[in-house]
């Protein structure tokens, strides 16, 4: 008898919404908590140097929280009415605000065009899961795959000790179903977005990088 647990049912609409809300809350807890800590320091009548430290912490954390909220609104939210289109230039600005820091940079090789909102949401979610493969930072290079109705994306994540998380690879697979928790909802939702766009999304190792590709005909890449 196999010790492998039997996969449970895929999450229904209510559970998926709850999992995505948990993911958003997770992203916001850290900067919001830092703002609260800074305010507590100010409430204690601090010394001038402590006051300046607290104000600087509040400013930086507020900017971070704002950037994450804007990104999550587009990556997970309704982002306009059904059939709405989104400017890739706006998506680029939100991606940079949320993902770029001292360690991680984005090379954006996409034209500034309007795309259906689900394709833009797909791209932003691909960037998030690609970033998870370079925990020490690196470069996320974004390129276009194909054109027209079959337009897709390729995100190359290159960095020191880039790794291929098997759990993400599994969640992106159309053969996987069930056992989706708050930690796994990101790649699962990315797969659902790709399917809604008529695309297939895969993650694979390529040389010293990890590549996430969404296209109508994904060529299998040998995992190194």
N, C-alpha and C positions, 0 to 999 in steps of 0.2 A: 504494500500500500504506500502510495507516495506521500511524503511529508509536505509537499507543496500545497499551500492553501488554495482553495477554489476561489477564483475571482468573484467578487460580489457584483451586483448589477451596477450599470453606469449611473451616475447621479442624475436625478430628474431636474427639471427646471428650477424648482425651489432650492434644492440642495446645491446646485451649481451657483445660483445667485448668492447663497450663504457663504460658499467657499471663496468666491471672488471678493465678497465684502471682507472676509477674514484676511485675504491677501492684501487688500488696500489698507486695512487697519494696521497690519504688520508693518507696512512701509511707512506709516505715519507716526507710529508710536515713538520712535527714537527722536525725531526732531521736535515733536510736540512735548515730549517729556523733558527735553533740554530747555525748551522755552519756560516750562513750569519751574525747573530748577533755577534758571536765571532770575525769574520773578521772585522766588523765595529768597535768593541772595539779596535782592534789592529791598525786600521787606524787612531784612534784619539790620537796616541802617549800616551798610558796609563802609569800609574805608574807601577813599577815592579810587585806589587801584583795583579794589575788588568790585566796585561799582562799574568801572569801565570794562572789566572782564565780563561781568554779568550782562552788560548791554551788548557787548560784542557777541557773546554767546547767543543772546536773543535774536540779534540781527541775522547772524548766519543760519540759525535754526529756522527762523521764519522764512528766509529765502529758500532753504531746502524743502520745508513743508509745502510752500507755494509751488515749487517746481514739481514736486512729487504729485501734488493734487492735480495740477494741470495735465501731467503725463497720464495719470490714472484715469482722469475724466475722458481722455481720448482713447487710451488703450483698452479700457474696460467699459466705459460708459456708452450711452446712446449716441452721443456726438452728432446731434441733429436728427432730422426726420428720416423716415425710411427713404432710401434712394439718394441720400445726401452724398455729396462729394467733398473731399477734404484736400486742401493744398499741401503738397509734400514739403513745401518750404516751412509751413507751420509745424508739421510733424518733425522736421529736422531740428527746429528750435527747441521743441519740447524734449526730444531725445537727448540733445546736448545738455539741456538744463538738468535733466534727471540722471543721466548716466555718466557724463564726463566729469572727471575730477583730476587730481594731481597724478593719478596712476593710469587712468583709462581715457583714451582719445577716440574720436569717431572720424573716419574718412568717408564722407558722404558723396557718392558718385552718381546721384540720381538727379534728373532734371526737375525743375520746379513746375509740376503739372498737377491738375486735379485728378484724383482717383476716387473710386467708390470707397465709402468709409470703412467697409470691412477689410479691404486690401490694406488700407493705412493702419488699421488696428492690428492686422496680421503682422505687418512689418515691425511695429513697435514691440509686439510680444516676442517676435523673433530676436530682436535686439536684447531684450531682457534675458532670455534663456541663453543667448550667445555670451553675454557678459559673465554668466555664472561659470563658464568654462575657463575663464582666465582670472582666478581669484587674486593673483598678484598684480593684476592690471595688464594693459597692453593696448592693442589697436583693434577697433571694430571697423572693418571696411565693408561698406554697403554698396552693392552693385545691382543693376537691373538684369533680369532674366527674361528674354523674349520681349514681345511688344503686343500692343492691342489688348484684346480680351484675354489673352493667355499670359499677359505680363505678370512676372513674379519677381522674387528677390533672392539675393545671395548675400549672407552675412558671414564674413570671414573673421574669426576671432583668433588673433595671434598674440601670444604673450608667454612669459616664462612659465614653464611647466603647464602648458595648456592641457586640460584633461577632458575626457569624454565621459560625462555622467551617464551611466547605463540607465538610471531611472528615467532621465529625460528622454533618452532614445526610445525607451519602451513606451512612455506616455505619448510620444509623437506617432507611434505605430497605429495604423488603422485596425490592426488585429487585436490591440489591447482594449479591454473593457473592464470597468469596475475598479474598486479599491482606489478611488481618487480622494485624497485628503487635501488640506489647505496647502501643504508643501508641494503637492503634485498638480494642483489645479492650473498653474501657469502653462506648462507644456500641453496639458490636456485641452485647455481653452485655445491655445495656439493651433492645435490640430483641428478643432471645430471651426475656427475661423478660416483655415485653409480649405477645408471641405466646403464651406459656404461659398468660397470664391472659386470653386472648381479646381483647386490646386492640391498638391500633396507636399507635405513638409517633412524633411528628414534632417537628421544631424549625423555627421560622420567626421572622423579624423582625416586630415589631409596634410601630409608632411608634418610640420611642427605646429599646425594650427587645427582648429575645429571649425567646421563649416556648417552653417544652417541654410538650407536651400528650400525655397517654395516655388514649385513650377508645375506645369501640367504634365510633364514627362520628366520625372526625376531619374537621372542616371545614378545607379548605385556606385558609391565611392568605397573603395577598399579601406577598411578600418585598420589604422596602423597602431 
